[in-house]
Amino acid sequence: MIRNISISAFINTIFILALIAISITFAIFIKLDKQRYNITMQKKYELVAESVLKSLEIKPSNTGIDILIKQFKTKQIKNDDLKLQIIKNGKPIIIRKTVFGLYRIFTFDDSLYIYVQKDGYNLMLQDTQNYTYNLLIISLAIFLSLSIILSLYYILRKKLKPLRVLNNKIKKFANGDLNVSITSNSTDEIGTIAKSFGDAINHINNQTKSKDLFMRNMMHELKTPITKAMFIAETLEDNKKRDILQRAFHRMDDIIKELAMVEKLTSNNTFVYKEPTSFFKIYTKTIEISMINADNLTSRINDFKLNADKVMFSVALKNLIDNAIKFSVNDHAIIDANQYRINIISNGEPLKYNLEYYTEPFSQEEKRSDGFGLGLYIVKTISNLHGYTLIYSHNQGKNIFSILLD
C-alpha cells in the first residue's frame, strides 16, 4: 500500500503524524508538570503551616502574627466572608492535626490557602509569591516546535514543486503534446532529471520533424512520376503490358496512400472528426474507395447509428476487407455487422503470430510479402482513436477480425 501512495500524500501523512505526536507529547508534559507543581506547592504549604503552628506556641500579639506571617512570605485573609466561602466551597487537599494544632490546605479558584487553628487562633493564609502555573515557556516551546515543523513542510513542498510541474508536462507529452518545453535552473536531482527529459523531448521532436519532412518529400517526389507513368501506360497498345504496368503503378499509388495515412495517424496534429452517421453510409464509402468486386464480398449488415469519422473508419474497414480477400483461400470475405461489433470473416490458415505482432507497423509474415505490413496497424490505430477495440480469432477454418464497438 505504501508503494502505491504518491510522494505528496506520503509527505502530508508524515507531517500530520508529526504534528499529532508533538501535540500529544506536550499535552502529557503539561499534565505531568502540573502534577509536579501541585505536589511541590502542597509540600511547601505543609511546611509553612507546621512552622506557623510552632510559632503560635509563644502566643504572639496581632502585630507579632503579622511579622510572623510575612516571614513565611504569606498574607492573612482577614475578610470573614471570603474565609467562610473558602472553607465552605474550597476543596480540602490536606487536613492534618499535629501536636501543635490543626491545619487544612484548600484549593479555591485555582489558588491554594492554608487554614491554621490553634488555641483561639484561626488564620487563613495565602502565599504572596506568584507560584501560579505559568504556561508561557511551554507555549513558547510548542510555538517553536510547530514553527520548525511547518517551515520544514513548506520548504519540502516548495522543493517538490518542480517535480509536480515536471510530472504534468510528462503527462502532456505522453498525451501527444510534443511542444512541451521543460526548463530548470535547479542543479539538484530534480533539476537534472528535468534537464535530461527536456533534452530527450528536443531530440524526439527533431527526429519527428525529420521523419515528417522525409515522408512528405518522398510522397511528393513519388506521386508525380507515378501519375505520369500511369498516364503513359494508358497509351500502350499492348493490352497485357498495359495491364501489368497499370497494376504495378496502382499498387505503388496504394502504398503511397498507406504511408500518407500512417504519417497522418502518427502526427501530433491528428484530429478525429466524429459525427453521427449510419454504418451503411460508412460501408458504402468503403466499397467506393476499395473498388471491391461484388463477387468477392458478402455482406450481412443490420444497420445502426454510431459516432465516427466516416473517412477514417472507411479506410480501416477497407484495409480489413482487402486483407481478408487477399489472404483467403477463395478470394472471398464476409462482413457481418451490428451495433455491437463488426466482423470480417474469410477462409484461411490461422495467423502464425498473435495479433499484436501484425498491428505493429511494417510487420508481416514472410509469405505475406505483398505490401508494407501497414494495413492492420492503420486499422488498430483508427479503432483506438474512436475508442473501439480490434480483436482476432480463428474458428473452424475461418479468420475473424472484429472491431468491438461496445
C-alpha positions as CSV (number, residue, x, y, z in Angstrom):
1,M,0.0,0.0,0.0
2,I,2.9,2.4,0.9
3,R,4.5,1.7,-2.5
4,N,1.3,3.0,-4.3
5,I,0.9,6.2,-2.3
6,S,2.1,9.4,-4.0
7,I,5.1,11.4,-2.7
8,S,2.9,14.4,-1.8
9,A,0.4,12.2,0.1
10,F,3.2,10.4,1.9
11,I,4.8,13.8,3.0
12,N,1.5,15.1,4.1
13,T,0.9,11.9,6.2
14,I,4.3,12.1,7.8
15,F,3.9,15.8,8.8
16,I,0.3,15.2,10.1
17,L,1.6,12.3,12.2
18,A,4.5,14.5,13.4
19,L,2.1,17.3,14.5
20,I,-0.1,14.8,16.3
21,A,2.9,13.3,18.1
22,I,4.1,16.8,19.1
23,S,0.7,17.7,20.4
24,I,0.3,14.5,22.4
25,T,3.8,14.9,23.8
26,F,3.3,18.5,25.0
27,A,-0.1,17.6,26.4
28,I,1.4,14.8,28.5
29,F,4.3,17.0,29.5
30,I,1.9,19.8,30.7
31,K,-0.2,17.4,32.7
32,L,2.8,15.8,34.4
33,D,4.3,19.2,35.1
34,K,1.1,20.4,36.7
35,Q,1.1,17.4,38.9
36,R,4.7,18.0,39.9
37,Y,3.9,21.7,40.6
38,N,0.9,20.8,42.8
39,I,2.9,18.3,44.8
40,T,5.7,20.8,45.3
41,M,3.3,23.5,46.4
42,Q,1.5,21.2,48.8
43,K,4.8,20.2,50.5
44,K,5.7,23.9,50.8
45,Y,2.3,24.7,52.3
46,E,2.6,21.9,54.7
47,L,6.0,23.2,55.9
48,V,4.6,26.7,56.2
49,A,1.5,25.5,58.1
50,E,3.6,23.5,60.6
51,S,6.1,26.4,61.1
52,V,3.2,28.8,61.8
53,L,1.7,26.4,64.3
54,K,5.0,26.1,66.1
55,S,5.4,29.9,66.1
56,L,2.0,30.3,67.7
57,E,3.2,28.5,70.8
58,I,4.6,31.8,72.1
59,K,1.1,33.3,71.8
60,P,2.2,36.4,69.7
61,S,0.1,39.6,69.5
62,N,-1.6,40.7,66.3
63,T,1.5,42.7,65.4
64,G,3.7,39.7,66.1
65,I,1.4,37.5,64.0
66,D,1.7,39.9,61.1
67,I,5.5,39.8,61.4
68,L,5.4,36.1,61.6
69,I,3.3,35.7,58.5
70,K,5.5,38.0,56.5
71,Q,8.5,35.9,57.4
72,F,6.9,33.0,55.6
73,K,6.1,35.2,52.6
74,T,2.3,34.8,53.1
75,K,-0.5,37.2,53.8
76,Q,-3.5,36.8,56.1
77,I,-7.1,36.8,54.7
78,K,-9.0,38.9,57.2
79,N,-12.2,39.1,55.2
80,D,-14.5,36.8,57.2
81,D,-16.9,36.4,54.2
82,L,-14.1,35.3,52.0
83,K,-12.7,33.0,54.7
84,L,-16.1,31.4,55.1
85,Q,-16.5,31.0,51.3
86,I,-13.1,29.3,51.1
87,I,-13.9,26.9,53.9
88,K,-17.4,26.2,52.6
89,N,-16.7,26.0,48.9
90,G,-13.0,25.2,48.7
91,K,-11.7,21.7,48.1
92,P,-9.7,20.4,51.0
93,I,-6.5,18.8,49.9
94,I,-4.9,18.1,53.3
95,I,-6.4,18.1,56.8
96,R,-3.8,17.3,59.4
97,K,-3.7,17.5,63.2
98,T,-0.4,17.8,64.9
99,V,0.7,18.3,68.5
100,F,0.9,22.0,67.8
101,G,-2.6,22.3,66.3
102,L,-4.8,21.7,63.2
103,Y,-4.2,22.9,59.7
104,R,-6.0,22.5,56.4
105,I,-5.0,23.3,52.9
106,F,-7.7,24.3,50.4
107,T,-7.8,24.8,46.7
108,F,-10.2,27.5,45.6
109,D,-10.3,29.4,42.3
110,D,-7.0,27.8,41.2
111,S,-5.3,29.1,44.3
112,L,-4.1,27.3,47.5
113,Y,-5.0,28.5,51.0
114,I,-3.7,27.5,54.5
115,Y,-6.2,27.5,57.4
116,V,-4.4,27.2,60.8
117,Q,-6.3,26.6,64.1
118,K,-4.7,26.7,67.5
119,D,-5.9,27.9,70.9
120,G,-8.1,30.7,69.6
121,Y,-6.0,31.4,66.5
122,N,-7.9,31.0,63.3
123,L,-5.6,32.2,60.5
124,M,-6.4,31.9,56.7
125,L,-3.2,32.4,54.8
126,Q,-2.3,32.9,51.2
127,D,1.1,32.8,49.5
128,T,2.3,36.2,48.4
129,Q,4.7,34.8,45.9
130,N,3.2,34.1,42.4
131,Y,3.5,30.3,42.1
132,T,0.6,30.1,39.6
133,Y,1.5,27.6,36.9
134,N,2.9,29.5,34.0
135,L,2.4,28.1,30.5
136,L,4.4,30.8,28.8
137,I,7.6,28.8,28.5
138,I,5.8,25.7,27.4
139,S,3.6,27.7,25.0
140,L,6.8,29.2,23.5
141,A,8.3,25.7,23.1
142,I,5.2,24.5,21.4
143,F,5.2,27.5,19.1
144,L,8.8,27.0,18.2
145,S,8.3,23.3,17.5
146,L,5.3,23.8,15.3
147,S,7.1,26.7,13.5
148,I,10.0,24.4,12.7
149,I,7.8,21.6,11.6
150,L,5.6,23.8,9.4
151,S,8.7,25.6,8.0
152,L,10.2,22.2,7.0
153,Y,6.9,21.2,5.5
154,Y,6.8,24.4,3.4
155,I,10.4,24.1,2.3
156,L,9.9,20.4,1.3
157,R,6.7,21.2,-0.6
158,K,8.4,24.0,-2.4
159,K,11.4,21.8,-3.2
160,L,9.0,19.2,-4.7
161,K,7.0,21.8,-6.7
162,P,9.3,21.4,-9.8
163,L,8.7,17.6,-9.6
164,R,4.9,18.2,-9.8
165,V,5.4,20.6,-12.8
166,L,7.6,18.0,-14.5
167,N,5.0,15.3,-13.9
168,N,2.3,17.4,-15.5
169,K,4.5,18.2,-18.5
170,I,5.4,14.5,-18.9
171,K,1.7,13.7,-18.9
172,K,1.1,16.3,-21.6
173,F,3.9,14.8,-23.7
174,A,2.5,11.3,-23.2
175,N,-0.8,12.5,-24.5
176,G,0.7,13.7,-27.7
177,D,1.7,17.3,-26.9
178,L,5.2,17.3,-28.5
179,N,5.6,21.1,-28.0
180,V,6.1,20.7,-24.2
181,S,9.0,22.8,-23.0
182,I,10.9,21.8,-19.9
183,T,13.5,24.1,-18.4
184,S,15.0,24.1,-14.9
185,N,17.6,26.4,-13.2
186,S,18.0,24.0,-10.3
187,T,21.1,21.9,-10.0
188,D,19.7,19.2,-7.7
189,E,18.4,15.8,-8.7
190,I,15.0,17.0,-9.8
191,G,16.7,19.7,-12.0
192,T,19.0,17.1,-13.5
193,I,16.0,14.9,-14.4
194,A,14.1,17.8,-15.8
195,K,17.1,18.9,-18.0
196,S,17.6,15.3,-19.2
197,F,13.9,14.9,-20.1
198,G,13.9,18.3,-21.8
199,D,16.9,17.2,-23.9
200,A,15.1,13.9,-24.8
201,I,12.0,15.8,-25.9
202,N,14.1,18.1,-28.1
203,H,15.8,15.1,-29.6
204,I,12.4,13.3,-30.3
205,N,10.9,16.5,-31.8
206,N,13.9,16.9,-34.1
207,Q,13.6,13.2,-35.2
208,T,9.9,13.6,-35.7
209,K,10.3,16.7,-37.8
210,S,13.0,15.0,-39.9
211,K,10.7,12.0,-40.4
212,D,7.7,14.2,-41.3
213,L,9.8,16.1,-43.8
214,F,11.2,13.0,-45.3
215,M,7.8,11.4,-45.6
216,R,6.2,14.4,-47.3
217,N,9.1,14.9,-49.7
218,M,9.2,11.2,-50.6
219,M,5.5,11.0,-51.2
220,H,5.6,14.2,-53.3
221,E,8.5,13.0,-55.3
222,L,7.0,9.6,-56.0
223,K,3.5,10.8,-56.7
224,T,4.3,12.9,-59.7
225,P,6.3,10.3,-61.7
226,I,3.7,7.6,-60.8
227,T,0.9,9.7,-62.1
228,K,2.9,10.5,-65.3
229,A,3.7,6.8,-65.7
230,M,0.1,5.7,-65.3
231,F,-0.9,8.3,-68.0
232,I,1.8,7.0,-70.4
233,A,0.8,3.3,-69.7
234,E,-2.7,4.2,-70.9
235,T,-1.2,4.9,-74.4
236,L,0.3,1.4,-74.8
237,E,-1.3,-0.7,-77.5
238,D,-0.2,-4.0,-75.9
239,N,-3.1,-4.8,-73.5
240,K,-1.1,-7.3,-71.5
241,K,1.8,-4.9,-70.9
242,R,-0.6,-2.0,-70.2
243,D,-2.5,-4.1,-67.6
244,I,0.7,-5.2,-65.9
245,L,2.1,-1.7,-65.7
246,Q,-1.2,-0.2,-64.5
247,R,-1.5,-2.8,-61.7
248,A,2.1,-2.0,-60.7
249,F,1.5,1.7,-60.7
250,H,-1.8,1.4,-58.9
251,R,-0.1,-0.7,-56.2
252,M,2.6,1.9,-55.8
253,D,-0.1,4.5,-55.5
254,D,-1.8,2.4,-52.9
255,I,1.4,2.1,-50.9
256,I,1.9,5.9,-51.0
257,K,-1.6,6.4,-49.7
258,E,-0.9,3.9,-46.9
259,L,2.2,5.8,-46.0
260,A,0.3,9.1,-46.1
261,M,-2.3,7.6,-43.8
262,V,0.4,6.4,-41.4
263,E,2.0,9.8,-41.4
264,K,-1.4,11.4,-40.6
265,L,-2.2,8.9,-37.8
266,T,1.2,9.3,-36.1
267,S,1.2,13.1,-36.4
268,N,0.6,15.1,-33.3
269,N,-2.0,17.1,-35.3
270,T,-4.2,14.0,-35.9
271,F,-7.8,15.0,-35.4
272,V,-10.8,12.6,-35.5
273,Y,-13.9,14.3,-36.7
274,K,-16.7,12.2,-35.2
275,E,-20.2,12.8,-36.3
276,P,-23.5,10.9,-36.1
277,T,-23.8,8.6,-39.1
278,S,-25.1,5.2,-40.0
279,F,-22.9,2.2,-40.6
280,F,-24.4,1.7,-44.0
281,K,-23.0,5.1,-45.1
282,I,-19.6,4.0,-43.9
283,Y,-19.9,0.7,-45.7
284,T,-20.9,2.4,-49.0
285,K,-17.9,4.8,-48.7
286,T,-15.7,1.7,-48.1
287,I,-16.9,0.0,-51.2
288,E,-16.4,3.2,-53.2
289,I,-12.8,3.7,-52.2
290,S,-11.8,0.0,-52.3
291,M,-13.3,-0.9,-55.7
292,I,-14.1,-4.4,-54.5
293,N,-15.7,-6.8,-56.9
294,A,-19.2,-7.7,-55.7
295,D,-18.5,-11.4,-56.2
296,N,-15.6,-11.2,-53.6
297,L,-17.7,-9.9,-50.7
298,T,-20.9,-11.0,-48.9
299,S,-22.5,-8.5,-46.5
300,R,-24.8,-9.3,-43.6
301,I,-25.4,-5.8,-42.1
302,N,-28.0,-4.8,-39.5
303,D,-27.7,-1.0,-40.0
304,F,-27.2,1.1,-36.9
305,K,-26.1,4.5,-35.8
306,L,-22.7,5.5,-34.5
307,N,-20.4,8.4,-34.0
308,A,-17.4,8.1,-36.3
309,D,-15.1,9.9,-38.7
310,K,-16.5,8.5,-41.9
311,V,-13.3,8.9,-43.9
312,M,-11.0,7.3,-41.4
313,F,-13.4,4.5,-40.5
314,S,-13.9,3.7,-44.1
315,V,-10.2,3.4,-44.6
316,A,-10.0,1.0,-41.6
317,L,-12.8,-1.1,-43.0
318,K,-11.3,-1.1,-46.4
319,N,-8.0,-2.5,-45.1
320,L,-9.7,-5.3,-43.2
321,I,-11.7,-6.3,-46.2
322,D,-8.7,-6.1,-48.6
323,N,-6.7,-8.3,-46.2
324,A,-9.5,-10.8,-45.8
325,I,-9.9,-11.2,-49.6
326,K,-6.2,-11.1,-50.4
327,F,-5.2,-13.8,-47.9
328,S,-8.3,-16.0,-48.1
329,V,-8.2,-19.4,-49.9
330,N,-11.1,-18.5,-52.2
331,D,-10.7,-14.7,-52.7
332,H,-13.9,-14.1,-50.8
333,A,-14.8,-12.4,-47.5
334,I,-17.9,-11.8,-45.4
335,I,-18.8,-8.7,-43.5
336,D,-21.2,-9.2,-40.5
337,A,-22.0,-6.0,-38.7
338,N,-24.4,-5.0,-35.9
339,Q,-24.4,-2.3,-33.2
340,Y,-22.0,-4.3,-31.0
341,R,-19.3,-5.5,-33.4
342,I,-18.1,-5.6,-37.0
343,N,-16.8,-9.0,-38.1
344,I,-14.7,-9.5,-41.3
345,I,-14.6,-13.2,-42.0
346,S,-12.6,-15.2,-44.5
347,N,-11.5,-18.8,-45.1
348,G,-7.8,-19.4,-44.5
349,E,-5.0,-20.6,-42.2
350,P,-4.7,-19.0,-38.8
351,L,-2.2,-16.3,-38.2
352,K,1.3,-17.5,-37.3
353,Y,1.8,-14.9,-34.6
354,N,-0.6,-13.1,-32.2
355,L,-2.5,-10.0,-33.4
356,E,-0.1,-7.6,-31.7
357,Y,2.7,-8.6,-34.0
358,Y,0.7,-7.7,-37.1
359,T,-0.6,-4.3,-35.6
360,E,3.0,-3.1,-35.4
361,P,4.0,-1.0,-38.5
362,F,5.9,-2.9,-41.2
363,S,5.2,-6.3,-39.6
364,Q,4.1,-9.3,-41.7
365,E,4.7,-13.0,-42.2
366,E,7.4,-13.9,-44.7
367,K,4.9,-15.4,-47.1
368,R,2.8,-12.3,-47.0
369,S,5.2,-10.1,-48.8
370,D,2.6,-8.1,-50.6
371,G,2.6,-4.6,-49.2
372,F,4.4,-2.9,-46.4
373,G,2.6,-4.5,-43.5
374,L,0.7,-1.3,-42.6
375,G,-2.9,-2.4,-43.0
376,L,-3.6,-3.8,-39.6
377,Y,-1.5,-1.1,-37.9
378,I,-3.8,1.5,-39.6
379,V,-6.9,-0.4,-38.6
380,K,-5.9,-0.7,-35.0
381,T,-4.8,3.0,-34.7
382,I,-8.1,4.2,-36.2
383,S,-10.1,1.9,-34.0
384,N,-8.3,3.1,-30.9
385,L,-8.8,6.8,-31.9
386,H,-12.5,6.0,-32.0
387,G,-12.4,4.2,-28.6
388,Y,-13.0,0.8,-30.3
389,T,-11.1,-2.4,-30.0
390,L,-9.6,-4.7,-32.7
391,I,-9.5,-8.4,-31.9
392,Y,-8.8,-11.6,-33.8
393,S,-9.9,-15.2,-33.6
394,H,-9.7,-18.3,-35.8
395,N,-12.7,-20.7,-35.8
396,Q,-13.5,-23.7,-38.0
397,G,-11.0,-22.7,-40.7
398,K,-12.1,-19.1,-40.7
399,N,-10.1,-16.0,-39.8
400,I,-12.3,-13.5,-38.0
401,F,-11.2,-9.9,-37.4
402,S,-13.6,-7.9,-35.2
403,I,-14.0,-4.3,-34.2
404,L,-15.8,-4.2,-30.9
405,L,-18.0,-1.1,-30.7
406,D,-19.4,-1.6,-27.2
